[in-house]
Amino acid sequence: MSLAMTLRETLAKNLRMLRAKRGLSQERLALEAEIDRSYVSLLETKKYSASLDMIERLAVALGVEPLMLLTPERRRPGPKLLPQGGARKR
């Protein structure tokens, strides 16, 4: 494997980061996604990989698009620029 992170590593990192950013425990995320808490732990520690259906359930529980769980941070699009590169007109 190359120096780039594997998809499993990316999912683990993003899942942990998004869960923490929303102030959710593994148990609370598992409850919201209707899965076992130990499964969340196994995903975050890269011991398990997730199906597309599971990625979708986790994304819904986290309130993000599924792609956010699979996209390395450095490759995510930046913030959208406002028209004319400045503040909004009032």
MMTF fields as JSON, N, C-alpha, C and O atoms, coordinates in Angstrom:
{
  "mmtfVersion": "1.0.0",
  "mmtfProducer": "UNKNOWN",
  "numBonds": 359,
  "numAtoms": 360,
  "numGroups": 90,
  "numChains": 1,
  "numModels": 1,
  "chainsPerModel": [1],
  "groupsPerChain": [90],
  "chainIdList": ["A"],
  "bondAtomList": [4, 2, 8, 6, 12, 10, 16, 14, 20, 18, 24, 22, 28, 26, 32, 30, 36, 34, 40, 38, 44, 42, 48, 46, 52, 50, 56, 54, 60, 58, 64, 62, 68, 66, 72, 70, 76, 74, 80, 78, 84, 82, 88, 86, 92, 90, 96, 94, 100, 98, 104, 102, 108, 106, 112, 110, 116, 114, 120, 118, 124, 122, 128, 126, 132, 130, 136, 134, 140, 138, 144, 142, 148, 146, 152, 150, 156, 154, 160, 158, 164, 162, 168, 166, 172, 170, 176, 174, 180, 178, 184, 182, 188, 186, 192, 190, 196, 194, 200, 198, 204, 202, 208, 206, 212, 210, 216, 214, 220, 218, 224, 222, 228, 226, 232, 230, 236, 234, 240, 238, 244, 242, 248, 246, 252, 250, 256, 254, 260, 258, 264, 262, 268, 266, 272, 270, 276, 274, 280, 278, 284, 282, 288, 286, 292, 290, 296, 294, 300, 298, 304, 302, 308, 306, 312, 310, 316, 314, 320, 318, 324, 322, 328, 326, 332, 330, 336, 334, 340, 338, 344, 342, 348, 346, 352, 350, 356, 354],
  "bondOrderList": [1, 1, 1, 1, 1, 1, 1, 1, 1, 1, 1, 1, 1, 1, 1, 1, 1, 1, 1, 1, 1, 1, 1, 1, 1, 1, 1, 1, 1, 1, 1, 1, 1, 1, 1, 1, 1, 1, 1, 1, 1, 1, 1, 1, 1, 1, 1, 1, 1, 1, 1, 1, 1, 1, 1, 1, 1, 1, 1, 1, 1, 1, 1, 1, 1, 1, 1, 1, 1, 1, 1, 1, 1, 1, 1, 1, 1, 1, 1, 1, 1, 1, 1, 1, 1, 1, 1, 1, 1],
  "groupList": [{"groupName": "MET", "atomNameList": ["N", "CA", "C", "O"], "elementList": ["N", "C", "C", "O"], "formalChargeList": [0, 0, 0, 0], "bondAtomList": [1, 0, 2, 1, 3, 2], "bondOrderList": [1, 1, 2], "singleLetterCode": "M", "chemCompType": "L-PEPTIDE LINKING"}, {"groupName": "SER", "atomNameList": ["N", "CA", "C", "O"], "elementList": ["N", "C", "C", "O"], "formalChargeList": [0, 0, 0, 0], "bondAtomList": [1, 0, 2, 1, 3, 2], "bondOrderList": [1, 1, 2], "singleLetterCode": "S", "chemCompType": "L-PEPTIDE LINKING"}, {"groupName": "LEU", "atomNameList": ["N", "CA", "C", "O"], "elementList": ["N", "C", "C", "O"], "formalChargeList": [0, 0, 0, 0], "bondAtomList": [1, 0, 2, 1, 3, 2], "bondOrderList": [1, 1, 2], "singleLetterCode": "L", "chemCompType": "L-PEPTIDE LINKING"}, {"groupName": "ALA", "atomNameList": ["N", "CA", "C", "O"], "elementList": ["N", "C", "C", "O"], "formalChargeList": [0, 0, 0, 0], "bondAtomList": [1, 0, 2, 1, 3, 2], "bondOrderList": [1, 1, 2], "singleLetterCode": "A", "chemCompType": "L-PEPTIDE LINKING"}, {"groupName": "THR", "atomNameList": ["N", "CA", "C", "O"], "elementList": ["N", "C", "C", "O"], "formalChargeList": [0, 0, 0, 0], "bondAtomList": [1, 0, 2, 1, 3, 2], "bondOrderList": [1, 1, 2], "singleLetterCode": "T", "chemCompType": "L-PEPTIDE LINKING"}, {"groupName": "ARG", "atomNameList": ["N", "CA", "C", "O"], "elementList": ["N", "C", "C", "O"], "formalChargeList": [0, 0, 0, 0], "bondAtomList": [1, 0, 2, 1, 3, 2], "bondOrderList": [1, 1, 2], "singleLetterCode": "R", "chemCompType": "L-PEPTIDE LINKING"}, {"groupName": "GLU", "atomNameList": ["N", "CA", "C", "O"], "elementList": ["N", "C", "C", "O"], "formalChargeList": [0, 0, 0, 0], "bondAtomList": [1, 0, 2, 1, 3, 2], "bondOrderList": [1, 1, 2], "singleLetterCode": "E", "chemCompType": "L-PEPTIDE LINKING"}, {"groupName": "LYS", "atomNameList": ["N", "CA", "C", "O"], "elementList": ["N", "C", "C", "O"], "formalChargeList": [0, 0, 0, 0], "bondAtomList": [1, 0, 2, 1, 3, 2], "bondOrderList": [1, 1, 2], "singleLetterCode": "K", "chemCompType": "L-PEPTIDE LINKING"}, {"groupName": "ASN", "atomNameList": ["N", "CA", "C", "O"], "elementList": ["N", "C", "C", "O"], "formalChargeList": [0, 0, 0, 0], "bondAtomList": [1, 0, 2, 1, 3, 2], "bondOrderList": [1, 1, 2], "singleLetterCode": "N", "chemCompType": "L-PEPTIDE LINKING"}, {"groupName": "GLY", "atomNameList": ["N", "CA", "C", "O"], "elementList": ["N", "C", "C", "O"], "formalChargeList": [0, 0, 0, 0], "bondAtomList": [1, 0, 2, 1, 3, 2], "bondOrderList": [1, 1, 2], "singleLetterCode": "G", "chemCompType": "PEPTIDE LINKING"}, {"groupName": "GLN", "atomNameList": ["N", "CA", "C", "O"], "elementList": ["N", "C", "C", "O"], "formalChargeList": [0, 0, 0, 0], "bondAtomList": [1, 0, 2, 1, 3, 2], "bondOrderList": [1, 1, 2], "singleLetterCode": "Q", "chemCompType": "L-PEPTIDE LINKING"}, {"groupName": "ILE", "atomNameList": ["N", "CA", "C", "O"], "elementList": ["N", "C", "C", "O"], "formalChargeList": [0, 0, 0, 0], "bondAtomList": [1, 0, 2, 1, 3, 2], "bondOrderList": [1, 1, 2], "singleLetterCode": "I", "chemCompType": "L-PEPTIDE LINKING"}, {"groupName": "ASP", "atomNameList": ["N", "CA", "C", "O"], "elementList": ["N", "C", "C", "O"], "formalChargeList": [0, 0, 0, 0], "bondAtomList": [1, 0, 2, 1, 3, 2], "bondOrderList": [1, 1, 2], "singleLetterCode": "D", "chemCompType": "L-PEPTIDE LINKING"}, {"groupName": "TYR", "atomNameList": ["N", "CA", "C", "O"], "elementList": ["N", "C", "C", "O"], "formalChargeList": [0, 0, 0, 0], "bondAtomList": [1, 0, 2, 1, 3, 2], "bondOrderList": [1, 1, 2], "singleLetterCode": "Y", "chemCompType": "L-PEPTIDE LINKING"}, {"groupName": "VAL", "atomNameList": ["N", "CA", "C", "O"], "elementList": ["N", "C", "C", "O"], "formalChargeList": [0, 0, 0, 0], "bondAtomList": [1, 0, 2, 1, 3, 2], "bondOrderList": [1, 1, 2], "singleLetterCode": "V", "chemCompType": "L-PEPTIDE LINKING"}, {"groupName": "PRO", "atomNameList": ["N", "CA", "C", "O"], "elementList": ["N", "C", "C", "O"], "formalChargeList": [0, 0, 0, 0], "bondAtomList": [1, 0, 2, 1, 3, 2], "bondOrderList": [1, 1, 2], "singleLetterCode": "P", "chemCompType": "L-PEPTIDE LINKING"}],
  "groupTypeList": [0, 1, 2, 3, 0, 4, 2, 5, 6, 4, 2, 3, 7, 8, 2, 5, 0, 2, 5, 3, 7, 5, 9, 2, 1, 10, 6, 5, 2, 3, 2, 6, 3, 6, 11, 12, 5, 1, 13, 14, 1, 2, 2, 6, 4, 7, 7, 13, 1, 3, 1, 2, 12, 0, 11, 6, 5, 2, 3, 14, 3, 2, 9, 14, 6, 15, 2, 0, 2, 2, 4, 15, 6, 5, 5, 5, 15, 9, 15, 7, 2, 2, 15, 10, 9, 9, 3, 5, 7, 5],
  "groupIdList": [1, 2, 3, 4, 5, 6, 7, 8, 9, 10, 11, 12, 13, 14, 15, 16, 17, 18, 19, 20, 21, 22, 23, 24, 25, 26, 27, 28, 29, 30, 31, 32, 33, 34, 35, 36, 37, 38, 39, 40, 41, 42, 43, 44, 45, 46, 47, 48, 49, 50, 51, 52, 53, 54, 55, 56, 57, 58, 59, 60, 61, 62, 63, 64, 65, 66, 67, 68, 69, 70, 71, 72, 73, 74, 75, 76, 77, 78, 79, 80, 81, 82, 83, 84, 85, 86, 87, 88, 89, 90],
  "secStructList": [7, 7, 1, 1, 7, 7, 2, 2, 2, 2, 2, 2, 2, 2, 2, 2, 2, 2, 2, 2, 2, 6, 6, 7, 7, 2, 2, 2, 2, 2, 2, 2, 2, 6, 1, 7, 2, 2, 2, 2, 2, 2, 2, 2, 6, 6, 1, 1, 7, 7, 7, 2, 2, 2, 2, 2, 2, 2, 2, 2, 2, 2, 6, 1, 7, 2, 2, 2, 2, 2, 1, 7, 4, 4, 4, 1, 7, 7, 7, 7, 7, 7, 4, 4, 4, 1, 7, 7, 7, 7],
  "xCoordList": [0.84, 0.0, 0.882, 1.971, 0.422, 1.199, 1.161, 0.568, 1.789, 1.807, 0.43, 0.16, -0.421, -1.759, -2.548, -2.326, -3.469, -4.3, -5.223, -5.693, -5.472, -6.447, -7.838, -8.014, -8.813, -10.192, -10.662, -11.409, -10.235, -10.599, -10.027, -10.707, -8.778, -8.156, -8.879, -9.092, -9.25, -9.968, -11.312, -11.676, -12.048, -13.336, -13.152, -13.899, -12.185, -11.945, -11.653, -12.225, -10.765, -10.379, -11.557, -11.812, -12.272, -13.399, -14.54, -15.166, -14.812, -15.874, -15.571, -16.438, -14.367, -13.958, -14.024, -14.526, -13.518, -13.484, -14.897, -15.199, -15.761, -17.12, -17.937, -18.729, -17.75, -18.453, -18.051, -18.905, -16.752, -16.258, -16.724, -17.106, -16.689, -17.1, -18.561, -18.93, -19.379, -20.796, -21.061, -22.204, -19.975, -20.1, -20.83, -21.481, -20.717, -21.39, -20.423, -19.281, -20.876, -20.113, -20.311, -21.214, -19.471, -19.674, -21.041, -21.726, -21.424, -22.717, -23.882, -24.839, -23.796, -24.877, -24.95, -26.042, -23.808, -23.795, -24.384, -25.177, -23.998, -24.526, -26.042, -26.748, -26.534, -27.978, -28.67, -29.688, -28.117, -28.7, -28.677, -29.611, -27.608, -27.467, -28.089, -28.108, -28.6, -29.22, -28.25, -28.566, -27.047, -26.026, -25.433, -25.738, -24.603, -23.967, -22.796, -22.075, -22.609, -21.518, -20.156, -19.26, -20.001, -18.715, -18.387, -17.216, -19.42, -19.181, -18.576, -17.68, -19.068, -18.501, -17.026, -16.181, -16.719, -15.337, -14.472, -13.356, -14.984, -14.228, -13.989, -12.947, -14.936, -14.736, -13.679, -12.803, -13.768, -12.83, -11.407, -10.452, -11.258, -9.924, -9.448, -8.445, -10.176, -9.809, -9.815, -9.186, -10.511, -10.579, -11.654, -11.557, -12.678, -13.743, -13.819, -13.43, -14.323, -14.683, -16.206, -16.87, -16.753, -18.201, -18.782, -18.144, -20.002, -20.715, -21.215, -21.213, -21.631, -22.198, -23.454, -23.679, -24.263, -25.464, -25.1, -25.771, -24.051, -23.624, -23.061, -23.309, -22.312, -21.779, -22.931, -22.874, -23.962, -25.136, -25.82, -26.19, -25.99, -26.623, -25.806, -26.368, -24.495, -23.635, -23.694, -23.735, -23.697, -23.774, -25.08, -25.075, -26.183, -27.473, -27.425, -27.868, -26.896, -26.809, -25.915, -26.144, -24.893, -23.973, -24.444, -23.903, -25.45, -25.959, -25.032, -24.935, -24.341, -23.433, -23.733, -24.435, -23.203, -23.285, -22.34, -21.267, -22.706, -21.825, -20.408, -19.449, -20.275, -18.957, -18.009, -16.795, -18.557, -17.715, -16.981, -15.9, -17.55, -16.902, -15.783, -14.901, -15.819, -14.868, -13.821, -12.911, -13.95, -13.037, -11.937, -12.227, -10.673, -9.582, -9.703, -10.091, -9.375, -9.526, -8.858, -9.416, -7.69, -6.95, -7.617, -7.292, -8.542, -9.18, -10.607, -11.268, -11.09, -12.435, -12.443, -11.474, -13.533, -13.602, -13.594, -14.137, -12.975, -12.94, -14.288, -15.234, -14.365, -15.627, -15.957, -15.072, -17.249, -17.674, -17.414, -17.696, -16.88, -16.613, -17.892, -18.729, -18.019, -19.17, -18.958, -17.816, -20.046, -19.901, -18.995, -19.049, -18.185, -17.257, -16.219, -15.626, -16.003, -14.951, -15.06, -14.06, -16.245, -16.367, -17.589, -18.203, -17.925, -19.071, -20.384, -20.457, -21.401, -22.731, -23.256, -23.004, -23.977, -24.615, -25.868, -26.588, -26.115, -27.304, -28.355, -29.419],
  "yCoordList": [-1.18, 0.0, 1.239, 1.231, 2.283, 3.516, 4.297, 3.847, 5.454, 6.313, 6.914, 7.331, 6.954, 7.505, 6.601, 5.392, 7.217, 6.434, 5.51, 5.846, 4.345, 3.442, 3.99, 4.852, 3.491, 3.921, 3.562, 4.322, 2.426, 2.016, 3.01, 3.382, 3.435, 4.42, 5.766, 6.43, 6.155, 7.415, 7.377, 8.326, 6.286, 6.148, 6.224, 6.934, 5.517, 5.51, 6.915, 7.355, 7.606, 8.958, 9.917, 10.673, 9.89, 10.805, 10.494, 11.408, 9.224, 8.833, 9.347, 9.938, 9.131, 9.591, 11.113, 11.652, 11.808, 13.267, 13.858, 14.77, 13.347, 13.877, 13.566, 14.395, 12.4, 12.034, 12.975, 13.483, 13.204, 14.09, 15.53, 16.226, 15.965, 17.33, 17.579, 18.702, 16.55, 16.67, 16.341, 16.352, 16.049, 15.777, 14.48, 14.365, 13.501, 12.221, 11.178, 11.089, 10.401, 9.245, 8.135, 8.207, 7.123, 5.967, 5.349, 4.915, 5.316, 4.731, 5.528, 4.946, 6.847, 7.683, 7.567, 7.477, 7.57, 7.406, 6.056, 5.962, 5.016, 3.674, 3.643, 3.028, 4.305, 4.37, 5.07, 4.593, 6.197, 6.961, 6.162, 6.244, 5.395, 4.614, 3.224, 2.465, 2.9, 1.598, 0.443, -0.534, 0.6, -0.441, -0.633, 0.13, -1.63, -1.897, -0.947, -0.614, -0.514, 0.399, -0.208, 0.496, -1.484, -2.119, -2.059, -2.026, -2.045, -1.941, -0.578, -0.486, 0.473, 1.817, 1.799, 2.314, 1.216, 1.126, 0.359, 0.775, -0.748, -1.558, -0.815, -0.997, 0.015, 0.834, 1.903, 2.135, 2.555, 3.633, 3.131, 3.893, 1.886, 1.319, 0.502, -0.209, 0.616, -0.002, -1.524, -2.166, -2.103, -3.563, -4.119, -5.259, -3.318, -3.704, -2.68, -1.523, -3.125, -2.196, -2.146, -3.03, -1.127, -0.929, -1.104, -0.78, -1.622, -1.722, -0.33, 0.591, -0.192, 1.082, 1.426, 2.589, 0.427, 0.667, 1.201, 2.096, 0.661, 1.106, 2.524, 3.329, 2.823, 4.174, 5.166, 6.255, 4.79, 5.656, 5.865, 6.991, 4.808, 4.916, 5.812, 6.64, 5.649, 6.479, 7.946, 8.85, 8.169, 9.539, 10.207, 11.364, 9.495, 10.045, 10.379, 11.452, 9.477, 9.702, 10.892, 11.581, 11.132, 12.251, 13.535, 14.608, 13.433, 14.61, 15.12, 16.326, 14.194, 14.57, 13.728, 12.72, 14.147, 13.345, 12.155, 12.305, 10.99, 9.819, 10.063, 9.504, 10.876, 11.165, 11.772, 11.59, 12.5, 13.099, 12.032, 12.292, 10.85, 9.777, 9.112, 8.476, 9.26, 8.54, 9.427, 8.927, 10.729, 11.652, 12.1, 12.632, 11.89, 12.373, 13.882, 14.604, 14.346, 15.76, 16.678, 17.715, 16.315, 17.177, 17.277, 18.177, 16.371, 16.374, 16.906, 16.979, 17.281, 17.834, 19.226, 19.972, 19.581, 20.932, 21.974, 21.756, 23.096, 24.191, 24.898, 24.513, 25.923, 26.651, 27.338, 27.741, 27.461, 28.131, 29.625, 30.229, 30.205, 31.638, 32.401, 31.97, 33.54, 34.388, 35.107, 35.283, 35.531, 36.273, 37.481, 38.146, 37.764, 38.892, 38.83, 39.845, 37.618, 37.403, 38.21, 38.385, 38.704, 39.512, 39.188, 38.132, 40.111, 39.922, 39.992, 40.522, 39.447, 39.474, 40.903, 41.698, 41.207, 42.519, 42.512, 41.516, 43.607, 43.704, 44.559, 44.754],
  "zCoordList": [0.0, 0.0, 0.0, 0.574, -0.63, -0.743, 0.568, 1.548, 0.58, 1.755, 2.051, 3.177, 1.055, 1.258, 2.203, 2.269, 2.925, 3.842, 3.065, 1.978, 3.636, 3.04, 3.318, 4.178, 2.594, 2.795, 4.206, 4.821, 4.713, 6.079, 7.099, 8.055, 6.891, 7.781, 7.699, 8.714, 6.49, 6.302, 7.014, 7.708, 6.846, 7.522, 9.029, 9.703, 9.566, 11.011, 11.524, 12.522, 10.839, 11.266, 11.183, 12.121, 10.07, 9.886, 10.843, 11.379, 11.061, 11.974, 13.375, 14.02, 13.843, 15.173, 15.268, 16.254, 14.246, 14.25, 14.223, 14.993, 13.343, 13.239, 14.493, 14.941, 15.047, 16.278, 17.408, 18.136, 17.55, 18.604, 18.372, 19.313, 17.122, 16.784, 17.161, 17.504, 17.1, 17.448, 18.918, 19.375, 19.652, 21.072, 21.393, 22.431, 20.492, 20.686, 21.223, 20.771, 22.174, 22.613, 21.581, 20.747, 21.644, 20.765, 21.024, 20.097, 22.282, 22.643, 22.047, 21.535, 22.114, 21.575, 20.05, 19.489, 19.385, 17.934, 17.553, 16.616, 18.274, 18.002, 18.166, 17.366, 19.201, 19.427, 18.26, 17.759, 17.833, 16.724, 15.412, 14.615, 15.197, 13.96, 14.066, 13.097, 15.263, 15.53, 15.278, 14.599, 15.861, 15.786, 17.184, 18.1, 17.34, 18.624, 18.843, 17.903, 20.084, 20.4, 20.065, 19.6, 20.295, 20.009, 18.512, 18.134, 17.665, 16.22, 15.874, 15.035, 16.523, 16.308, 16.702, 15.97, 17.839, 18.293, 17.295, 16.987, 16.798, 15.842, 14.529, 13.899, 14.111, 12.908, 13.167, 12.334, 14.329, 14.649, 14.87, 14.714, 15.224, 15.429, 14.225, 14.297, 13.137, 11.852, 11.889, 11.047, 12.844, 12.918, 11.993, 11.538, 11.715, 10.786, 9.664, 9.826, 8.539, 7.476, 7.444, 7.986, 6.82, 6.831, 5.436, 4.434, 5.393, 4.119, 3.73, 4.547, 2.506, 2.064, 2.862, 3.197, 3.162, 3.961, 5.344, 5.858, 5.945, 7.264, 7.21, 8.108, 6.169, 6.0, 5.892, 6.462, 5.17, 5.035, 6.388, 6.719, 7.168, 8.491, 9.421, 10.138, 9.409, 10.238, 9.799, 10.634, 8.499, 7.984, 8.412, 8.833, 8.309, 8.736, 10.228, 10.637, 11.031, 12.473, 12.813, 13.807, 11.984, 12.2, 11.525, 11.791, 10.654, 9.958, 8.873, 8.647, 8.194, 7.112, 5.875, 5.951, 4.758, 3.547, 3.701, 4.284, 3.199, 3.313, 2.797, 3.331, 1.785, 1.215, 2.245, 2.15, 3.237, 4.284, 5.096, 5.625, 5.195, 5.946, 5.153, 5.73, 3.835, 2.987, 2.313, 1.651, 2.483, 1.824, 2.775, 3.846, 2.398, 3.249, 3.447, 2.529, 4.628, 4.976, 3.964, 3.606, 3.507, 2.575, 1.206, 0.432, 0.893, -0.423, -0.382, -1.417, 0.807, 0.896, 0.307, 0.451, -0.358, -0.921, 0.189, 1.273, -0.099, 0.863, 0.922, 0.234, 1.74, 1.843, 0.53, -0.225, 0.276, -0.952, -0.822, 0.213, -1.875, -1.875, -2.172, -2.966, -1.516, -1.783, -3.106, -3.529, -3.777, -5.027, -4.844, -3.809, -5.816, -5.858, -4.744, -4.378, -4.202, -3.235, -1.946, -1.25, -1.614, -0.409, 0.393, 0.244, 1.24, 2.133, 1.365, 0.256, 1.984, 1.374, 1.336, 2.241, 0.294, 0.207, 1.06, 1.123, 1.7, 2.576, 1.954, 2.541]
}
